[in-house]
Amino acid sequence: MSWQIPTLIEQDIKSGKAQYRTFQTGNGGQSILPVPSNSYVVIFGYDFSPAGGGFTVSANQPNTDNIVLTDQTLSFFETQQISFYTGTDFYPFIHHVDIKTVLSPSTIDASAPDNNIVTAFRRMQEVDNTPIARQTYITSTNDVTITVGLIQAARQITQNNIPVTNRTPLGLTYGGAPQICSTQTNYGPAGTPLQFMQPSTKDYADFAFGLLPTNADGQAFATPDLLLGLADPNQYILGFTARPDIVDRAGSQYYLNLHYALYTETVPESRG
């Protein structure tokens, strides 16, 4: 997916009513996009280079660019979350990131007739940190809080049969179906995680699943926790005690570039 400047915003930039701006962040998980007083921004897209590049994981002996760790090392990089908080609204985006398997020569037979024939390969894995482009439309008159992190766990807590309601009709949805669906998934620390409730927190009593838990939410997103929830990528990489130099490689870090329009006026009601 790619992003493009919305037509109205492009017209505003060309006429001088708005300014095209970018904001680039990375490394640590927390950033803030400042918004001047008596102004507002419209974030209409971003480019995200996921964390976890710049090294490979192998079950064999490492070389200068290789680190011997378990598959668990890379699994944390497979799910990465970006979220924006404007002071009034919250916008989470979760990305699944590919883990690539690559083969590297491990044994070379230099005595073969045509010389230097590879006779064995080492299986290695690496994070595909190819940039991801996404279109957005986030308006804010306040500084925008940007949080980026890795997600390790989405714990399935409760499963139920979905009843037939006016929002879950028989035959078209899981309403009335014999299949049991996950209705609560916990993201974050064991004590007070965000509890993602399905099918909906609105009129939850319609489903007869009991009371909503304390931290119930109708959206799936992780909250900060190094082991079970959202983890700052930089700090997670620092945990590679066998290879602490990995954190100093630019390719191991995430980078996020926002594309936005800055309006030096109060926000019109139609854009709010």
WOGI-V77163 format. One line per field, one symbol per residue. ss: DSSP state (H for helix, E for strand, C for the rest). psi: psi as a letter, one per 20 degrees, with the letter a starting at -180 (. if undefined). burial: I if it has 9 or more other ideal C-beta (glycine too) atoms within 8 Angstrom, else O. A space follows every 50 residues. Layout:
ss->???
psi->???
burial->???
This chain:
ss->CCCCCCHHHHHHHHHCCCEEEEEEEECCCEEEECCCCCCEEEEEEEEEEC CCCCCEEECCCCCCCEECCCHHHHHHHHEEEEEEECCCCEEEEEEECCEE EEEEEEEEECCCCCCCEEEEEEEEEEECCCCEEEEEEEEECCCEEEEEEE ECCCEEEEEEECCCCCCCCCCCCCCCCCCEEEEEEEECCCCCCEEEECCC CCCHHHHCCCCCCCCEECCCCCCECCCCCEECHHHHHHCCHHHHHHHHCH HHCCEEEEEEEEECCCCCHHHC
psi->qrqqpqgghgghghijhrppqqopraeqiprpoqpqqkrrqoojrqpooq qjajrqpqiapqahjqporrhhghhhihopppqppjhhqpnqpppppqoq pqppphppniiqgjqlppiqqppqqqpnkpqpppprnoppirqppppprq phqnppgpqqpprpriimqphhaipiqiqpqpippppaqhgmrpoopqhq hplhhhikjaqprgkqqjqoqqqpphhicppohghghhimhhmiihhiph iiqqppoqprpppmrqpqhii.
burial->OOIOIOOOIIOIIOOOOIOIIOOOIIOOIIIOIOIOOOIIIIIIIIIIII IIIIIIIIOOOIOOOIIIOOOOIIOIIIIIIIIIIIOOOOIIIIIOIOIO OOOOIOOOIOOOOOOOOIOOOIIIIIIIIOOIIIIIOIIIIOIIIIIIII IIOIIOOOOIOIIOIOIIIOOOIOIIOOOOIOIIIIIIIOOOIIIIIIOI OOOIOOIOOOOOOOOIIOOOIIIIIOOIIIIIIIIIIOOIOOIOOIIOIO OIIIIIIIIIIIIOOOIOOOOO
